[in-house]
C-alpha cells in the first residue's frame, strides 16, 4: 500500500470511525470509539514508521483525556471542546514559533517544498491565524447548533475548510518558492 495512503488512513481513520459510531449509536459511543481509534492509529503509526509523530501523539492524548471526561461526567461539552483545544494549540505553536524566528511550517513542510524565509514566516503566520479561526468556528457551532450539525461540521466541514484554505495558499507558495539548485553539467 502507498505510504501516503497509509498515513492518510491513520490520520482520518479515527475521525471516520467517530462519524460512523455517532450515526449508528450516538455521541457517547462515538466518543469511546474515537478514543480507541486514536490510540490504535498512534500505535499503527509507530509500528509503520518506528517513531511517534508529535501531532498524532498530542491529538491522541487530548482525545483520550477529553473523551474520558465526556464519558465520566456524561457531558458532551468536553468532546466538543476537543477540536477547539487542538486548533488553539496548533495556532499557538505556529505563531509562537515566529516569536523565536523558527517558523514551524518549515519543519513540517520543509521536505515537500523550498520557500524563502519570508515565505516560511508568511505561511506559518497564515496557518497559525487559520487555526485560531477554526477554534472560534468550532466554539460557535457546538455552542449554537445541534449535535448533528456539530458532528457533520467536525467531520466534513472542518476538513473542507482546511483543504480550501491550503489550496488558497498556492499563489503565496508560488510567489515565495525557491527553485532548487541543479548542478550544471560541465
C-alpha positions as CSV (number, residue, x, y, z in Angstrom):
1,X,0.0,0.0,0.0
2,X,1.2,3.5,-0.8
3,X,2.8,5.1,2.3
4,X,0.9,8.3,1.8
5,X,-2.4,6.4,1.7
6,X,-1.4,4.5,4.9
7,X,-0.7,7.9,6.6
8,X,-4.0,9.3,5.5
9,X,-5.9,6.3,6.8
10,X,-4.1,6.6,10.1
11,X,-4.9,10.4,10.3
12,X,-8.5,10.2,9.2
13,X,-9.5,6.7,10.5
14,X,-10.4,7.9,14.0
15,X,-12.5,10.7,12.6
16,X,-14.3,8.5,10.2
17,X,-14.9,5.9,13.0
18,X,-16.2,8.7,15.2
19,X,-18.7,9.7,12.4
20,X,-19.9,6.1,11.8
21,X,-20.3,5.3,15.5
22,X,-22.2,8.6,16.0
23,X,-24.6,7.9,13.2
24,X,-25.2,4.3,14.5
25,X,-25.1,4.7,18.2
26,X,-24.9,8.3,19.3
27,X,-22.3,10.7,20.7
28,X,-21.1,8.7,23.8
29,X,-20.4,5.5,21.8
30,X,-18.7,7.7,19.2
31,X,-16.6,9.2,21.9
32,X,-15.4,5.8,23.2
33,X,-14.9,4.7,19.6
34,X,-12.7,7.7,18.7
35,X,-10.7,7.2,21.8
36,X,-9.8,3.6,20.9
37,X,-9.3,4.5,17.2
38,X,-6.9,7.3,18.1
39,X,-4.7,5.0,20.3
40,X,-4.8,2.3,17.6
41,X,-3.8,4.8,14.9
42,X,-1.0,6.1,17.1
43,X,0.3,2.5,17.7
44,X,-0.1,1.6,14.0
45,X,1.8,4.8,13.0
46,X,4.6,3.8,15.4
47,X,4.7,0.3,14.0
48,X,4.9,1.6,10.4
49,X,7.4,4.5,11.0
50,X,9.2,3.3,14.2
51,X,8.7,6.8,15.6
52,X,5.9,8.7,17.3
53,X,4.9,11.8,15.3
54,X,4.2,14.7,17.6
55,X,0.8,15.9,16.2
56,X,-0.9,12.4,16.3
57,X,0.6,11.9,19.7
58,X,-0.7,15.1,21.1
59,X,-4.1,14.6,19.4
60,X,-4.4,11.1,20.8
61,X,-3.7,12.4,24.3
62,X,-6.2,15.1,24.0
63,X,-8.8,12.7,22.5
64,X,-8.3,10.3,25.4
65,X,-8.4,13.0,28.1
66,X,-11.4,14.9,26.8
67,X,-13.2,11.7,25.7
68,X,-12.6,10.3,29.2
69,X,-14.0,13.4,30.7
70,X,-17.0,13.2,28.4
71,X,-17.8,9.6,29.4
72,X,-17.0,10.0,33.1
73,X,-19.2,13.1,33.5
74,X,-21.7,12.1,30.8
75,X,-21.2,15.7,29.5
76,X,-20.7,16.1,25.7
77,X,-19.2,19.6,26.2
78,X,-15.7,18.0,26.7
79,X,-15.6,16.2,23.4
80,X,-17.0,19.2,21.6
81,X,-14.2,21.4,23.1
82,X,-11.5,19.0,22.0
83,X,-11.2,20.4,18.4
84,X,-11.1,23.9,19.9
85,X,-8.2,23.0,22.1
86,X,-6.3,21.2,19.3
87,X,-6.8,24.1,16.9
88,X,-5.8,26.7,19.5
89,X,-2.7,24.6,20.4
90,X,-1.7,24.3,16.7
91,X,-2.2,28.1,16.2
92,X,-0.2,28.8,19.4
93,X,2.7,26.6,18.3
94,X,2.8,28.1,14.8
95,X,2.5,31.7,16.0
96,X,4.8,31.1,18.9
97,X,7.5,29.7,16.6
98,X,7.6,33.0,14.8
99,X,8.5,34.7,18.1
100,X,11.6,32.6,18.2
101,X,12.3,33.2,14.4
102,X,11.9,29.4,13.8
103,X,8.7,29.2,11.5
104,X,7.2,25.8,12.4
105,X,5.7,25.4,8.9
106,X,9.3,25.0,7.6
107,X,9.8,22.0,9.9
108,X,6.6,20.4,8.9
109,X,6.6,21.0,5.2
110,X,10.3,21.7,4.5
111,X,10.8,18.3,2.9
112,X,8.0,18.9,0.4
113,X,8.9,22.4,-0.8
114,X,11.6,25.0,-0.7
115,X,10.5,28.6,0.2
116,X,12.2,31.8,1.0
117,X,12.5,32.7,4.7
118,X,9.8,35.3,4.2
119,X,7.6,32.6,2.6
120,X,8.0,30.3,5.6
121,X,7.2,33.1,8.0
122,X,4.2,34.1,6.0
123,X,2.9,30.6,5.7
124,X,3.4,29.9,9.4
125,X,1.5,33.2,10.2
126,X,-1.3,32.4,7.9
127,X,-1.8,28.8,9.1
128,X,-1.5,30.0,12.8
129,X,-4.3,32.5,12.3
130,X,-6.3,30.0,10.3
131,X,-6.2,27.5,13.2
132,X,-7.3,30.2,15.7
133,X,-10.2,30.9,13.3
134,X,-11.0,27.2,13.2
135,X,-11.1,27.2,17.0
136,X,-13.5,30.1,17.0
137,X,-15.7,28.4,14.4
138,X,-15.8,25.2,16.4
139,X,-16.9,27.1,19.5
140,X,-19.6,28.9,17.7
141,X,-21.0,25.7,16.1
142,X,-21.0,23.5,19.1
143,X,-22.5,26.1,21.4
144,X,-25.2,27.2,19.0
145,X,-26.3,24.2,17.0
146,X,-27.4,20.6,17.4
147,X,-25.1,17.6,17.9
148,X,-25.9,16.5,14.3
149,X,-24.8,19.8,12.8
150,X,-21.6,19.9,15.0
151,X,-20.7,16.3,14.1
152,X,-21.2,17.0,10.4
153,X,-19.2,20.2,10.6
154,X,-16.4,18.5,12.7
155,X,-16.1,15.6,10.2
156,X,-16.7,17.2,6.8
157,X,-16.8,21.0,7.3
158,X,-13.5,21.4,9.1
159,X,-11.7,19.1,6.7
160,X,-13.2,21.0,3.7
161,X,-12.3,24.4,5.2
162,X,-8.7,23.2,5.8
163,X,-8.4,21.9,2.3
164,X,-9.8,25.1,0.8
165,X,-7.5,27.2,2.9
166,X,-4.5,25.1,2.0
167,X,-5.4,25.4,-1.7
168,X,-5.9,29.1,-1.4
169,X,-2.2,29.4,-0.3
170,X,-1.0,28.2,-3.7
171,X,-0.4,31.7,-5.1
172,X,1.6,32.7,-2.0
173,X,3.6,29.5,-2.2
174,X,4.4,30.1,-5.9
175,X,5.5,33.7,-5.1
176,X,7.9,32.5,-2.4
177,X,9.1,29.2,-3.9
178,X,12.8,28.9,-4.5
179,X,13.8,26.6,-7.3
180,X,16.3,24.0,-6.0
181,X,19.7,24.5,-7.5
182,X,20.6,21.8,-10.0
183,X,24.2,21.0,-10.7
184,X,25.5,22.2,-14.0
185,X,26.7,19.7,-16.5
186,X,30.2,20.7,-17.5
